[in-house]
Amino acid sequence: MPIERKLKYSKLQYEARARVAKALAHPSRLLILDAIADGEKCVCELTELVDADQSTVSKHLAILKQAGIIADRKDRSKTFYRPTICCLKGFWECIESVLKENLKAQQAAMGR
């Protein structure tokens, strides 16, 4: 039996998941997501936080928006960003667990 028949999801679903994972795969984008988890922020606040120019931050925001992870709201000359998903807390906890397990394995390898 071909392995494709055993897949839980279709190849298109895995490709869609990869697009979301790719959108998350940058430290500045993770920083932005962490910052807007507490409430929406404007580009000017995020630019200062990320310590990058507005065009760079805008590109990161566009990637997150295209992936469906954030949404924006215009208020006169400012644009504010907020998460569209509520699962970020679980995502951060999962990442921290992986980091802790990796640290334990490294410490065990060093005999500590």
ABEGO torsion letter per residue (X at the ends): XBAAAABABBAAAAAAAAAAAAAABBAAAAAAAAAAAAEBBBAAAAAAAAGBBAAAAAAAAAAAAAAGABBBBBBEABBBBBBABAAAAAAAAAAAAAAAAAAAAAAAAAGX
